[in-house]
């Protein structure tokens, strides 16, 4: 699914230690700061289950004060290992006998930290590696395809962004452990106030489905905790916690898996495999979590893999399914597809889908559909997706377009002609609605969205500065104070091979992205450290929280 990205990651890893040695370490300030007037929360990746990446409750930061004079790096939250997960913030959490804004950080060493989000005080930290075991690491990925494995720096513990239940005061995450030659993945439910396990936690993630696909035994496909990469953020909707999987370095046999657990009891409710009679179909979307609606439907996009009824046989023989006796529209296998999934008994039912007409060529040439973080456009009926074929596909979320060998019956196809390893974001301001996309080897684009017609304008606003190169785009989020003029800010986190994978931050006026407001490269003290690939910024309560591969989360704000 990510062959070229994995090759590029070799250089990324080799440079990692050298980059870490150069990072400044700024301790948190003394616990004497003025209490923060803001107490908003960010409880899931990209702010909510639309995955639109908008915090429209930001009252401190705006286009007038996000500049080199007033805004910059404040302090670091030092941790024990790399951070690939998005920091999550609970506003006004009762902890230690008083109310605080608290930021939660998870590392690849399976450690979770709870810091004061405003002054950096540590409230608790706990390691969740199973007793007598170790966090798995890249040296234990022993195969011809994965040896050596450069998908991560070293440890492969908690890598998918957790999710928080604000009512139950619980944080959910998947921690991985290794013993002997065996990998184990556990779903944890932990008390926000002290880090203790909730009743029934942790639960071992395991399961199987009927199928004759890759790796099946006696017509059963079983979950493989070694090859399965829990990279997408977790999702909490209507009392169910969803955990999804892609693969480590395209290491077959693997499949796209979804597990749904009762958030209170952690009992397994739902299990779904998107290629039970085929292969691959990983779910990762550049680390972005699956989108979900209030009715409990999930919206996913899968990478390279089997499509349709028994297309697995055709694909491994190199036969074009259009000339074989297969049916690409059959719902059984849905690699290379966007899907609307509805809970049905103990499984998930595909209630709508879209597969590009060129899916066979995309699969053959490693042009995954499921690379870009996909999102539901707020207050609309549309689902925005993207692929390595260089296209954005705008879908009606309830009638996605199905499959046709001659045309893509979608709401709109937007050719950008660049691969899309990135996370887009959305904003609604006084001049209209926009979706922002910054693919690798491209410039930041602001695409006006017309809610009345359900289409994007071809007249994109484009930033003037150069952006990410190589094979990782930018990861975007937006902050604003509602639709108030002058408060919309687009935040970007990215890197480039020529910068030795050093993290780069930039802020732009959301109403006119040709206006760059602030850039971490203008002041050496503002450089965040080593870039955490496929990771998301958090902007809330006047602060910017940046995950890094320098054993810290860097906190920015008004100086």
C-alpha positions, 0 to 999 in steps of 0.5 A, a space after each residue: 500500500 505504501 511501497 514508495 513511502 516505506 523506501 523513503 522512510 529508510 532515510 527518515 529513520 537513519 537521520 532520526 537520531 542525528 536530528 534528535 541530538 540537535 533539538 533544544 529542550 525547554 522545560 515547562 515553566 513554574 506553575 504560576 501562570 495566570 488561569 486560562 479563560 478558555 476551557 474547550 476540549 479536543 477529545 478525538 483526532 481532528 476535533 470531532 467525528 466529521 474529521 474536519 479539523 476545525 476548532 471554531 471556539 478559539 478566542 485567543 488566537 487570531 490573524 492579528 496576533 499569530 506573528 513572530 512578535 507575539 506568538 511562539 514556542 512556550 515550553 516542551 512536554 517531555 516524554 519517554 519516546 516518540 509521539 505519533 498520536 495527536 495530543 488530546 485536551 480535556 477542558 476543566 477536568 477535575 483532577 487533584 481537587 481542582 479544575 484544569 485543562 489537561 493534555 493527554 499524550 501517548 508514546 510508542 513506548 506504551 506510556 500515557 501522560 496527563 499534563 496540565 495543558 497550560 503550564 506543563 505540570 505532570 499529573 500522572 504517567 503510566 506505562 501499559 505494556 503487559 506485565 513481563 512483556 516489552 513494547 514491540 520494536 522494528 527489529 521484531 518485524 522479521 520477514 523478507 518484506 519487512 527486514 529491516 523495517 523503517 516504518 517507525 523509529 524503533 518502538 511500535 507501541 501506541 501509534 493510533 490516536 486515542 479517543 476520550 469519553 467526556 462523560 465517563 472520564 475515560 480515555 481509550 487506546 491500543 497498546 502493543 506488547 511482545 513476548 517471545 515471538 508473539 505480538 499482542 494488542 490490547 484495547 485499554 479504557 483508562 480513568 482520565 484522573 489517575 491513569 487506572 484501568 477501568 473494569 474489564 480493561 484491558 481486553 485482548 484484540 482478537 477475532 476471525 471471520 468466514 473467508 477464503 482470502 489470503 492467510 485463511 485456514 479452513 475457510 476462516 480468516 483470523 486477525 494477525 496482531 503481528 502484521 496488523 498496524 493500528 495507525 488510524 485514530 480510534 473512533 467513539 460513536 453511540 457507545 461503541 469504540 472502533 479500532 481499525 487496521 492496515 498493515 506493517 509495510 504491506 506485509 502479506 497476508 493482511 486485511 483491513 479490519 474493524 473491531 467495535 467494542 462496547 465502551 462501558 463493558 469492552 465486550 466485542 460487539 462488531 467485527 468486519 473484514 473488508 477483504 475476507 475472500 481476498 487480500 489487503 484493503 488496509 485502513 489508515 488514511 494517513 493516520 486520520 480516524 474514520 469519519 462517523 455520523 450521529 446514526 453510528 455509520 462509519 465512513 472509511 476508505 481502503 487502500 490497495 486490495 481485492 475488489 468484488 466477488 472472487 476478484 482475488 483470484 484474478 488479481 493474483 493471476 494478473 488478470 484484468 477483472 474486466 475480462 474475467 468472470 468476476 463482479 467488481 460491484 459485489 460487496 464481499 471484498 472492498 479494497 480500493 474503495 470508499 464505504 459507508 458501513 452500518 452496524 448489522 448484528 455482529 458485523 458491519 453492512 456496506 450500505 453504500 460504496 464507491 470504487 474508481 473505474 481505474 481501480 485495477 490499474 491503481 492497485 497494480 501501480 500502488 496508487 492507493 485510494 485510501 491514503 488521504 485523510 477523508 472527512 465528512 464536510 460539516 452540515 452537508 451530505 458529502 464525503 471528501 476523499 483522495 488517492 495517490 492517483 492525484 484525484 480528490 473524489 467528492 461523494 454523496 455520503 448516502 449514494 457514493 456512486 458504486 462501480 462502473 467500468 466506464 465512468 466515476 458516478 460521483 458528485 465531483 472529481 477534482 484532479 490535483 495531479 499529485 499524490 495525497 499523503 495528507 490530512 485536509 481541513 475545513 473552515 466556514 467563515 464570513 466569506 464562505 466555506 473552504 476545504 484546505 489541502 496541501 499535498 506533497 510537491 504542491 502548494 497549500 490550496 483553499 478550495 471554495 465549497 458551494 453548499 447549495 450545489 454541493 461542489 467545489 469551485 475550480 478557482 482555488 486560492 493557492 499559497 505563495 510559499 513552497 511546501 512539503 516535498 518527497 512523499 508526505 504532504 502537510 497535516 492541517 487544522 483550522 482555528 477560529 472564533 466562530 465566523 468572526 472576521 479575522 479569527 480564522 487561521 490555517 495551521 500546517 505541520 510538514 517536513 521535507 527530505 532536504 530539511 533532514 525531516 525536521 518539523 516545520 510549522 506555518 500559519 495562514 490567514 484562512 480567508 486568504 492563504 496567500 498571507 502567511 502569518 507565522 512560520 517556525 523557520 523565522 526563529 530558531 527557537 520555534 523549530 519543533 524538532 523531528 517531524 512526526 509523520 502522519 500526525 495531527 496538531 491540536 489547537 485549543 485554548 490559545 495553545 498549539 500542541 505539536 507531536 514530535 519524534 524528539 521525545 516531546 510535545 512542543 507547546 506554542 502560544 502567545 508570548 
